[in-house]
Amino acid sequence: MKVRKAVIPAAGLGTRVLPATKSIPKEMLPIVDKPAIQYIVEEAVASGIEDILIITNRGKSPLEDHFDHTPELEERLLSSGKQALYEEMVAISKLANIQYVRQKETKGLGHAVLCAKSFVGNEPFAVLYGDDVILGKDPATAQLCRAYEQYGLGVCGIKEVPHEDIQKYSTLKVSPLQERLYKVTDMAEKPQTPQEVLSYFSILGRVVLPAKIFDILENTKPGAGNEIQLTDAMKELCLKEGMIGVDYTGTRYDMGNKLGILKAIIDVGLVHPEVKDGLKAYLKEEILPKL
Ligand code: UTP
């Protein structure tokens, strides 16, 4: 079955990027000139997704405004001859069919995904974590959707993480299937002892799930951090029928932490037609000599 719907959870508090995220959602933080959420919506669209649900909460109206029409701005751009910018702004409001729902309490990623139950209905759906921007030629979500279509099982986007960091992430029990594809038979969120570490593969940023995940989520008790963890629900799916892990190609930027944001801005800046030459010269002449 083709994956047509996507859910983007963007209702977290973003405490790791305070004070910037006190009044601006972290999903709206710009990478040079484009907010993180736009990269994510563009990836979904490039992966064949038609309908998108963004999970928001109080204070996230800038997200909705960003994908809306801006008649005054558009008129001004047209009348001042800024045709290309005008077209770019109009295209943003036509990117996809986007809906919004509020998560009324910040009870975790699993709880946020559960808010998408009626939007999703009985279809498989992609989840793109709102603070993970992944850049690459082949969109990460498309890679996961292909694996779903091939195996008919839930799919998680996976990457090996530095061994000393595994306790901050999830850990997966995997066995290789084909290049970059693994069968996942067990998982755990934030392993605290070496015995709990199943491998250094972790779920990062993207998953594709069957609708049956909602029945599991409805009965999932709060786990790590007293939040309803999506990993705990996916673990049940793994134990029942297994999942597929896709070690996707592309570079992932964690927009939920300060260093991730800086890396994204530098990498994108170095290829951005308007600023790349100035940024290269600045790094070479001013920054490198200080390192
Ligand atoms: P994080 O684990 O990064 O949590 O969420 P957070 O609250 O946003 O950030 P910190 O830890 O306080 O800095 C991963 C993704 O899940 C969403 C977030 O918006 C982010 O995209 N999320 C998390 C929700 O939508 N609702 C929640 O209750 C928790």
Residues whose N, C-alpha, C, O or C-beta is under 5 A from the ligand:
A	BS01	UTP	P9 A10 A11 G12 L13 G14 T15 R16 V17 I55 E105 T106 K107 G108 L109 A112 Y129 G130 D131 G256
